[in-house]
Amino acid sequence: MVFGVVVVGAVLGSWIAPYPPDMLHAGPIDGPATMTNPFGTDDLGRDILSRVLVGAGPSLFGPVIVVLLSTLLGVTLSVTAAWFGGVIRGTVARLVDVIFAIPGLVLAVLAVAMFGKGQIAPILALSVAYIPVVARLTQTAASRELSMPYVAALRIQGVSSAAICFRHLVPALIPVIAAQATVGFGYAMLDLAAISFLGLGAQPPAADWGSMIAGGQPGLLQGAPEQSVFPAALIVVTVLAVGVLGARVTIWAEEKER
């Protein structure tokens, strides 16, 4: 329910925000919470509630893209390795090991250095960095699934490899993929927020929870912590909600395997 509320806020943020997110002097400078500015205002007089609502979109949709891309590539590699085995499996394993050796944040920083600041480069870099986790998990499940009698029966019947993989193998991996996706979303959200906090992600005046935390640091020392506190609290609550959801999905996946 908590995650659903955050998603609704991210989808409808631009429509339900009381002020434009970059509107100056929507209230007093570093103003406290009032009826007209429920979350207060920042050092430029912008309404923090409006910026939090609009910033929910990139703060949530970025991790979604990371999870989708890493899952698509990771599952493709793992299924290919499990199906063909031999040299292909060894090659995929070495490739996954090389990617796994590079921390995601380091890869994101390198991508920003090569392609410039913004959200696209870190999202693509983290998508690549998360491939090994997905690939290793799904390859184990895929190998176990391929040893089942129904796969041998399908081969004897002359069913093509592509049909077996897409119609039977991949659907059987959905519980494992779903469990990993929920966990990966939380990590991706934290990593992207950290990149924005460092000033390498969304650039001003764009609203993003990570950049809002960084921009509100002076206010912490001046007794006006609202700009940092509210987006930071939303990140923590969202990650916790997704973590609980991921735990439930993992239990569901384990029960389905039994």
C-alpha positions as CSV (number, residue, x, y, z in Angstrom):
1,M,0.0,0.0,0.0
2,V,2.8,2.4,0.9
3,F,4.6,1.7,-2.4
4,G,1.3,2.1,-4.3
5,V,0.8,5.5,-2.8
6,V,4.3,6.5,-3.8
7,V,3.7,5.3,-7.4
8,V,0.5,7.2,-7.7
9,G,2.3,10.3,-6.5
10,A,5.0,9.7,-9.1
11,V,2.5,9.3,-11.9
12,L,0.2,12.2,-10.9
13,G,2.9,14.4,-9.4
14,S,2.9,17.1,-12.1
15,W,-0.9,17.4,-12.0
16,I,-1.4,17.4,-8.2
17,A,1.6,19.6,-7.3
18,P,0.2,22.9,-5.8
19,Y,3.0,24.9,-7.6
20,P,5.3,24.5,-10.5
21,P,8.5,22.7,-9.2
22,D,10.8,25.5,-10.4
23,M,8.6,28.4,-9.4
24,L,10.6,30.9,-7.3
25,H,9.1,32.7,-4.3
26,A,6.2,30.3,-3.9
27,G,6.7,31.1,-0.3
28,P,9.3,32.7,2.0
29,I,13.0,31.7,1.7
30,D,13.7,28.6,3.8
31,G,10.1,28.9,5.2
32,P,8.6,26.4,7.6
33,A,5.6,24.2,7.0
34,T,2.4,26.2,6.6
35,M,-1.1,25.7,5.1
36,T,0.1,27.0,1.8
37,N,3.4,25.2,1.8
38,P,2.8,21.9,3.8
39,F,6.5,20.8,3.5
40,G,8.0,24.3,3.7
41,T,10.1,26.1,1.1
42,D,13.7,25.8,0.0
43,D,16.5,28.4,-0.2
44,L,15.0,29.8,-3.4
45,G,11.4,30.0,-2.1
46,R,10.3,27.0,-4.1
47,D,7.6,24.8,-2.6
48,I,9.2,21.6,-1.3
49,L,6.0,19.5,-1.6
50,S,5.7,20.3,-5.3
51,R,9.3,19.4,-5.9
52,V,8.9,16.2,-4.0
53,L,5.9,15.2,-6.0
54,V,7.4,16.0,-9.3
55,G,10.8,14.5,-8.3
56,A,9.1,11.2,-7.5
57,G,8.8,10.4,-11.2
58,P,12.5,10.3,-12.1
59,S,13.4,8.9,-8.6
60,L,11.1,5.9,-9.2
61,F,11.1,5.4,-13.0
62,G,14.9,5.4,-13.2
63,P,15.2,2.3,-11.0
64,V,12.4,0.7,-13.0
65,I,14.4,1.1,-16.2
66,V,17.5,-0.3,-14.5
67,V,15.6,-3.4,-13.3
68,L,14.0,-4.0,-16.7
69,L,17.2,-3.7,-18.7
70,S,19.3,-5.7,-16.3
71,T,16.6,-8.4,-16.0
72,L,16.2,-8.6,-19.8
73,L,20.0,-8.9,-20.4
74,G,20.7,-11.1,-17.4
75,V,17.9,-13.6,-18.2
76,T,19.0,-13.8,-21.8
77,L,22.6,-14.5,-20.9
78,S,21.6,-17.1,-18.2
79,V,19.1,-19.0,-20.4
80,T,21.6,-19.1,-23.3
81,A,24.4,-20.4,-21.0
82,A,22.1,-23.0,-19.4
83,W,20.8,-24.2,-22.7
84,F,24.0,-24.5,-24.7
85,G,26.4,-25.2,-21.9
86,G,30.1,-26.0,-22.7
87,V,32.1,-23.1,-24.2
88,I,29.2,-20.7,-24.3
89,R,28.5,-21.3,-20.6
90,G,32.1,-20.7,-19.7
91,T,32.3,-17.5,-21.8
92,V,29.1,-16.1,-20.2
93,A,30.5,-17.0,-16.7
94,R,33.8,-15.1,-17.4
95,L,31.9,-12.1,-18.8
96,V,29.6,-12.0,-15.8
97,D,32.7,-12.3,-13.5
98,V,34.3,-9.3,-15.2
99,I,31.2,-7.1,-14.9
100,F,30.7,-8.2,-11.3
101,A,34.2,-7.1,-10.4
102,I,33.3,-3.4,-11.1
103,P,31.2,-1.7,-8.5
104,G,28.0,-0.2,-9.9
105,L,28.7,3.3,-8.6
106,V,32.2,3.3,-10.1
107,L,30.8,2.2,-13.4
108,A,28.2,5.0,-13.2
109,V,30.8,7.6,-12.5
110,L,32.9,6.4,-15.4
111,A,29.8,6.6,-17.7
112,V,29.1,10.2,-16.5
113,A,32.8,11.1,-17.2
114,M,32.5,9.7,-20.7
115,F,29.0,10.8,-21.7
116,G,28.3,13.8,-19.4
117,K,26.1,14.5,-16.5
118,G,22.4,13.5,-16.5
119,Q,20.2,10.5,-15.8
120,I,20.7,8.4,-18.9
121,A,24.4,7.5,-18.5
122,P,24.0,6.3,-14.8
123,I,20.9,4.4,-15.6
124,L,22.6,2.5,-18.5
125,A,25.7,1.9,-16.4
126,L,23.8,0.5,-13.4
127,S,21.7,-1.7,-15.8
128,V,25.0,-3.3,-16.9
129,A,26.3,-3.5,-13.4
130,Y,23.3,-5.4,-12.1
131,I,23.4,-8.0,-14.9
132,P,25.7,-10.5,-13.0
133,V,23.3,-10.7,-10.0
134,V,20.3,-11.5,-12.3
135,A,22.4,-13.8,-14.5
136,R,23.8,-15.9,-11.7
137,L,20.5,-16.4,-9.9
138,T,18.5,-17.2,-13.0
139,Q,21.2,-19.5,-14.5
140,T,21.0,-21.8,-11.4
141,A,17.2,-21.9,-11.7
142,A,17.3,-22.4,-15.4
143,S,19.8,-25.3,-15.2
144,R,17.6,-26.9,-12.6
145,E,14.5,-26.4,-14.8
146,L,16.3,-27.9,-17.8
147,S,16.9,-31.1,-16.0
148,M,13.2,-31.7,-15.5
149,P,11.6,-34.6,-17.4
150,Y,9.1,-32.3,-19.4
151,V,12.1,-30.6,-21.1
152,A,13.4,-33.9,-22.4
153,A,9.9,-34.9,-23.5
154,L,9.6,-31.6,-25.5
155,R,12.9,-32.3,-27.2
156,I,11.9,-35.8,-28.1
157,Q,8.7,-34.4,-29.7
158,G,10.8,-32.1,-31.9
159,V,9.8,-28.8,-30.2
160,S,12.3,-26.1,-31.2
161,S,14.8,-24.7,-28.7
162,A,13.3,-21.2,-29.0
163,A,9.8,-22.5,-28.2
164,I,11.0,-24.5,-25.2
165,C,12.9,-21.5,-23.8
166,F,10.2,-18.8,-24.4
167,R,7.1,-20.9,-23.8
168,H,8.2,-23.1,-20.9
169,L,11.6,-22.2,-19.5
170,V,11.3,-18.4,-19.1
171,P,7.7,-18.6,-17.6
172,A,9.0,-21.1,-15.1
173,L,11.6,-18.6,-14.0
174,I,9.1,-15.7,-13.4
175,P,8.9,-16.3,-9.6
176,V,12.7,-16.1,-9.2
177,I,12.9,-13.1,-11.6
178,A,10.1,-11.2,-9.8
179,A,11.8,-11.8,-6.4
180,Q,15.1,-10.5,-7.7
181,A,13.5,-7.5,-9.4
182,T,11.9,-6.2,-6.2
183,V,15.2,-6.4,-4.4
184,G,17.1,-4.9,-7.3
185,F,14.7,-2.0,-7.4
186,G,15.6,-0.9,-3.9
187,Y,19.4,-1.1,-4.6
188,A,19.0,0.8,-7.9
189,M,16.9,3.5,-6.2
190,L,19.6,4.0,-3.5
191,D,22.4,4.1,-6.1
192,L,20.7,6.6,-8.4
193,A,19.9,8.8,-5.4
194,A,23.5,8.7,-4.4
195,I,24.6,9.6,-7.9
196,S,22.2,12.6,-7.9
197,F,23.4,13.5,-4.5
198,L,27.0,13.8,-5.9
199,G,25.7,16.1,-8.6
200,L,26.2,13.6,-11.4
201,G,22.5,12.7,-12.1
202,A,19.6,15.1,-12.6
203,Q,20.8,18.7,-12.9
204,P,19.3,21.8,-11.5
205,P,16.6,23.0,-11.6
206,A,15.2,19.5,-12.3
207,A,13.5,18.0,-9.2
208,D,15.0,14.7,-8.0
209,W,15.1,13.3,-4.5
210,G,18.8,12.7,-4.4
211,S,19.7,16.2,-5.7
212,M,17.1,17.7,-3.3
213,I,19.0,16.2,-0.4
214,A,22.2,17.6,-1.6
215,G,20.7,21.0,-2.2
216,G,19.2,21.1,1.3
217,Q,22.5,20.6,3.1
218,P,23.0,24.3,3.9
219,G,19.5,24.4,5.4
220,L,20.5,21.6,7.8
221,L,23.0,24.0,9.4
222,Q,20.7,26.9,9.4
223,G,17.7,25.3,11.1
224,A,15.7,24.6,7.9
225,P,16.2,20.9,7.2
226,E,12.9,20.4,5.3
227,Q,14.4,20.3,1.8
228,S,16.7,17.3,2.8
229,V,14.5,15.6,5.4
230,F,11.4,15.0,3.3
231,P,13.0,13.5,0.2
232,A,15.4,11.4,2.4
233,A,12.4,10.1,4.4
234,L,10.6,9.2,1.2
235,I,13.6,7.3,-0.1
236,V,13.9,5.3,3.1
237,V,10.2,4.6,3.3
238,T,10.0,3.5,-0.4
239,V,13.1,1.2,-0.1
240,L,11.7,-0.4,3.0
241,A,8.3,-0.9,1.4
242,V,9.9,-2.5,-1.7
243,G,12.1,-4.6,0.6
244,V,9.1,-6.0,2.4
245,L,7.4,-6.6,-0.9
246,G,10.5,-8.4,-2.2
247,A,10.6,-10.6,0.9
248,R,7.0,-11.6,0.4
249,V,7.7,-12.3,-3.3
250,T,10.7,-14.4,-2.4
251,I,8.6,-16.5,0.0
252,W,6.0,-16.9,-2.7
253,A,8.7,-18.1,-5.1
254,E,10.1,-20.6,-2.7
255,E,6.6,-22.0,-1.9
256,K,5.9,-22.3,-5.6
257,E,9.1,-24.3,-6.1
258,R,8.1,-26.7,-3.4
